[in-house]
Amino acid sequence: MSDAHFTVLRRHMAEVIAIHADLASNEIGKSALDERVMNALRKVPRHLFVPAPLAVYAYHDTPLPIGFDKTISQPFIVALMTDMMSIQPSDKVLEVGTGLGYQTAILAELAGRVWSIEVIEEFAGVARETLHQLGYMNVETRVGDAARGWSEHAPFDKILVTAATDDVPGPLLAQLKPGGRLVMPLGPEEMQRLTVVMKDENGRVTLQESLPARFGCLEKFS
């Protein structure tokens, strides 16, 4: 397939996501996702962030296997979680769970700087190379214990966690700037929900739940 074919498929993917957002408007509280998020989806070449044999399926609105019993998230879920973060162009963003880097690239399109942590060394290396080749110079990645965050660059305006826990890890919450947002799936495997964790200027924390989700559990590096 040519780049022109992938461009058409990417536009179609964005159209499908827009329809899903409209259908889920009662649950997500809006009928359309932020246009900056949609533009990022139309731009980032998802087919370069999946194993080569799966590139032809990259723009289907479905998760895809990427190895180590992991998947790249469904594009609608990527779009929704990104929208829930309300990223501003000057924001410092922490991503917990780089995977092969697709979500990282979406964040890099929207934020000032992105720091991303991955527990699987093989993923981190591939993601770093792909992001570099595509010119994302505002991203830094590392291998490490994702639940501990990246304290050297804290505090962060926004934090995205692409794995689930029952409760928000304390170190991540501590690294969230007052006035910031953390988005992640919370709850046991059979009852996870996408959740916005908001910290006000006084450090008080409130949670706002959205759609049900199914993510792998947050792992520690060993």
DAMO-V618285 format. One record per backbone hydrogen bond with DSSP energy under -0.5 kcal/mol. NH is the residue of the N-H (numbers start at 1). CO is the residue of the C=O. Records with the same first field share a line. If there is no record, write none. Layout:
NH: CO ; CO
This chain:
6: 2
7: 3
8: 4
9: 5
10: 6
11: 7
12: 8
13: 9
14: 10
15: 11
16: 12
17: 13
18: 14
19: 15
20: 16
21: 17
22: 18
23: 19
24: 20
25: 22
27: 24
28: 24
29: 25
30: 25
38: 34
39: 35
40: 36
41: 37
42: 38
43: 39
44: 40
46: 44
48: 45
49: 46
50: 47
54: 51
55: 52
57: 54
58: 55
60: 57
62: 60
64: 72
66: 70
67: 70
70: 67
72: 64
77: 74
78: 74
79: 75
80: 76
81: 77
82: 78
83: 79
84: 80
85: 81 ; 82
86: 82 ; 83
87: 82
91: 88
93: 91 ; 113
94: 158
95: 115
96: 160
97: 95 ; 117
98: 117
101: 98
105: 101
106: 102
107: 103
108: 104
109: 105
110: 106 ; 107
111: 107
112: 91
113: 91
114: 138
115: 93
116: 140
117: 95
118: 142
121: 119
124: 120
125: 121
126: 122
127: 123
128: 124
129: 125
130: 126
131: 127
132: 128
133: 129
134: 130
135: 132
136: 131
137: 135
139: 136
140: 114
142: 116
144: 118
146: 144
148: 145
149: 146
153: 150
154: 151
155: 175
156: 175
157: 92
158: 92
159: 181
160: 94
161: 183
162: 96 ; 160
164: 216
165: 185
172: 169
173: 169
174: 170
175: 171
176: 173
177: 156
179: 199
180: 177
181: 157
182: 197
183: 159
184: 195
185: 161
186: 193
187: 165
191: 188
192: 189
193: 186
194: 211
195: 184
196: 208
197: 182 ; 195
198: 196 ; 206
199: 180
200: 198 ; 204
203: 200
206: 198
208: 196
210: 194
213: 192
218: 164
